[in-house]
Amino acid sequence: MPEDGRANRISQFLKAELKRRNVTSAELARRLNELGGQESKASVANKLSRGQFSAIFFIDTLRAIGISKVDLDNI
Protein backbone atom coordinates (compact mmCIF):
# COMPACT_ATOMS: atom_id res chain seq x y z
CA MET A 1 0.00 0.00 0.00
CA PRO A 2 1.55 3.35 -0.98
CA GLU A 3 2.30 5.93 1.68
CA ASP A 4 -0.34 8.66 1.53
CA GLY A 5 1.43 11.11 3.81
CA ARG A 6 -0.92 10.78 6.79
CA ALA A 7 1.48 8.66 8.84
CA ASN A 8 4.27 11.11 8.12
CA ARG A 9 2.14 14.10 9.16
CA ILE A 10 1.17 12.39 12.42
CA SER A 11 4.80 11.54 13.17
CA GLN A 12 5.95 15.09 12.40
CA PHE A 13 3.17 16.53 14.55
CA LEU A 14 4.23 14.40 17.53
CA LYS A 15 7.92 15.20 17.08
CA ALA A 16 7.16 18.92 16.85
CA GLU A 17 5.08 18.86 20.03
CA LEU A 18 7.84 17.03 21.90
CA LYS A 19 10.43 19.53 20.68
CA ARG A 20 8.18 22.49 21.54
CA ARG A 21 7.97 21.21 25.11
CA ASN A 22 11.67 20.25 25.30
CA VAL A 23 10.79 16.62 26.09
CA THR A 24 13.59 14.17 25.30
CA SER A 25 13.19 10.47 24.56
CA ALA A 26 14.44 9.68 28.07
CA GLU A 27 11.97 12.10 29.66
CA LEU A 28 9.11 10.79 27.53
CA ALA A 29 9.95 7.20 28.51
CA ARG A 30 9.90 8.22 32.18
CA ARG A 31 6.52 9.95 31.82
CA LEU A 32 5.02 7.05 29.86
CA ASN A 33 6.17 4.61 32.53
CA GLU A 34 4.52 6.77 35.19
CA LEU A 35 1.28 6.31 33.21
CA GLY A 36 1.71 2.55 33.39
CA GLY A 37 3.68 1.91 30.22
CA GLN A 38 6.84 -0.09 29.78
CA GLU A 39 9.08 2.04 27.59
CA SER A 40 12.81 2.56 27.56
CA LYS A 41 14.65 5.56 26.18
CA ALA A 42 15.75 3.36 23.26
CA SER A 43 12.25 2.07 22.46
CA VAL A 44 10.84 5.60 22.45
CA ALA A 45 13.71 6.90 20.31
CA ASN A 46 13.25 4.04 17.83
CA LYS A 47 9.52 4.62 17.48
CA LEU A 48 10.02 8.34 16.94
CA SER A 49 12.87 7.92 14.47
CA ARG A 50 10.98 5.30 12.43
CA GLY A 51 7.87 7.45 12.58
CA GLN A 52 5.75 4.35 13.12
CA PHE A 53 3.88 3.76 16.34
CA SER A 54 0.53 2.59 17.57
CA ALA A 55 -2.44 4.81 18.27
CA ILE A 56 -2.05 3.87 21.93
CA PHE A 57 1.54 5.17 21.96
CA PHE A 58 0.37 8.36 20.23
CA ILE A 59 -2.43 9.00 22.73
CA ASP A 60 -0.30 8.07 25.75
CA THR A 61 2.42 10.43 24.51
CA LEU A 62 -0.08 13.26 24.13
CA ARG A 63 -1.26 12.65 27.71
CA ALA A 64 2.32 12.44 28.97
CA ILE A 65 3.16 15.86 27.55
CA GLY A 66 -0.08 17.49 28.66
CA ILE A 67 -2.07 17.66 25.44
CA SER A 68 -5.74 16.89 25.99
CA LYS A 69 -7.14 18.19 22.71
CA VAL A 70 -5.83 17.96 19.16
CA ASP A 71 -7.15 19.93 16.21
CA LEU A 72 -7.10 17.32 13.46
CA ASP A 73 -6.89 20.07 10.87
CA ASN A 74 -3.32 20.61 12.12
CA ILE A 75 -2.26 17.06 11.29
Steps between C-alpha positions, in 0.01 A plus 500: 500500500655835402575758766236773485677745728265467798740288705779745428287799604403329826863415575615855423222644715606287798869580455424872477292494818776317687759750378275796586479372857870404519412137579780255421460130426625421851253742659214369287584141598495602867162673464350210304615256767335716766176454302543124518697436183816300456724713281873552497684800362610280208150371420359853499787630286454214252127558465550872446785458253311238296189715515288190554313441822165383623203722570539406866859630503383819327220564750713407802772736376250783462382439858858479626584842358176663611301517178133423555360630172631477145368697205505239225521775241857554625606145417 
